[in-house]
Amino acid sequence: MSHDVFISYSAKDKPSADAVCAFLEARKIRCWIAPRDLPAGTHWPGGLLSAIDKSRVLVLVFSNGANDSRQVLNEVAAAVKRAIPIIPLRIEAVEPSQDMEYYMETIHWLDAMTPPLEQHLGKLADQVQALLATQAGGLTVTPETQAVETPITPHVQGGRRRPPWTWAAAALGMVLLLAAAGAGLRSLTTHRQNGTTATPPPTGAVQVATVTATLPRSAATAALTAAPDPTTIPAQAAVPPTKASVAVPQTEGPPGPAPTVPSGAAIRAVAATAPAVEGSSVLWSPDGTGLVVGGSEVYFLDAATLKPVRSIKSYSGDNGLAISPDGKTLAIFRTGVRLYDTTSGGELRTLFEQSSVSSATCGAPLAFSPDSATLAVQVGDTVKLYDVASGQELDTIVAKGASSVAFAADGKSLYVGTWQGGIRLDVSTGQPLFSFGGPLGDGSCLALSADGTLLATAGFSGNVVSLRDAATGRQLRTFNGHTAGVTRLAFSPDGRMLASAGDDITIRLWDVATGNELQTLVGHTQTPLSLSFSPDGATLASADRGRGVHLWGIKP
């Protein structure tokens, strides 16, 4: 029997797996499930591998039993090796084992822990169908496809600077295009892009290409933002509170004119000595004297010697780190969020905890406000705002498919990346100011320039990076070069250069003013998940899924 979906499960969960299979097949999605579809006389391992080979998606029914099953782990590994997308359906609150986390740590989970199971299967079927449709369409992100967007409407709970009886932000009806919905899970392109599998480059290899770079920052910004888009609203134009539907302004259209910038200094990056610690998150301190690496432990390194000066052993930092702009507070994201004093390494407070590990997503799940007083945290389909001093939750904003957050330079608004695209929200009201991106998740990854004028966006289901006017969300240009989904973005401190990491296991450096690719950095053997420029712009730190940490010297 030809099929599209392979269902992986533990024998202990056969009733649940059968229910998943029945529901998907009722939706005309062809499934393969053992032992039903294993031909008589077939050897079990060979039969399973053959079925996985012929599948377009693997649905993992995840539970304690699956977590402990060597057979399930082998099936997941086989899917990863064959670049087959994985959709994990978590039916029990269980933290992945170390072996399972190795394959699943960057994949968005679909939770189905609240009974009955059937109430969650519609969403699973929607995601599978959207993914299959996207694969069939062979869609790629281009300026033309980006002109079609899906509005996103957040819902605000609580009320920062609002009375307890405050209104909730209105729901906005919307119809998801299959291409946009197909970006709903991180698994869609974690291992697959255009039917090819990224081949890890040789360890230590550095591809150096010297390309002309930029004008001073002010000239580049002026050239990029010269053409305003009359269809957008000003960034600070307040959307009135109402219980009726709110129309979220769209910001796409033809990209702005590509500016012509005279030649500047040549820039190249060279591999530098890496610290002798492991981690998949890396972050420079605001003053440049320290480097924080998050893995099974969180290490504070002296920037001059790259040697650890202290560590936090009790809390893994694989899923996200953030340091407040004043340099005093470190936020660590795992099963929840904890705050630590950067000087002593001592824990200050726990903001929240949950039973399962929060899977790392495209972009940054934590962001401090510019005044260091507020922390925004992406938690599932919400963004929570916390007072840093007291640990009190201020607001909860519901944004379906949220994956990354970034505060605007004035601290009055917040950029939220989701698998439907991105939105900019007024922090005081929770109302949307505008939306941007959309197809194939463009907008799910975010990075803001230090001066707050430029916004870089990308999607884990597309390989194109967009440069946008941060005040309006309008697309200014695109950067094309990655051959698989983009996982992280970072501007250099002076805003002249943009770094992007991708599932093609490369880091690419771009000239912001001209759009030229300055250099492709190779050396990681697994997907880079974290990027951070030193405050002086002289060093780029990167970390990958396998906890490999690299430093790159930026040479003028």
Secondary structure, 3 states (H helix, E strand, C coil): CCCCEEEECCHHHHHHHHHHHHHHHHCCCCEECCCCCCCCCCCHHHHHHHHHHCCCEEEEEECHHHHHCHHHHHHHHHHHHCCCCEEEEECCCCCCCHHHHHHHCCCCCEECCCCCCHHHHHHHHHHHHHHHHHHHHCCCCCCCHHHCCCCCCCEEEECCCCCCCCCCCCCCCCCCCHHHHCCCCCHHHHCCECCECCCCCCCCCCCCCCEECCCCHHHHHHHHCCCCCCCCCCCCCCCCCCCCCCCCCECCCCCCCCCCCCCCCEEEEEEECCCCCCCCEEEECCCCCEEEEECCCEEEEECCCCCEEEEECCCCCCCCEEECCCCCEEEEECCEEEEEECCCCCEEEEEEECCCCCCCCCCCCEEECCCCCEEEEEECCEEEEEECCCCCEEEEEECCCEEEEEECCCCCEEEEEECCEEEEEECCCCCEEEEECCHHHCCCEEEECCCCCEEEEECCCCCEEEEEECCCCCEEEEEECCCCCEEEEEECCCCCEEEEEECCCCEEEEECCCCCEEEEECCCCCCEEEEEECCCCCEEEEEECCCCEEEEEEEC
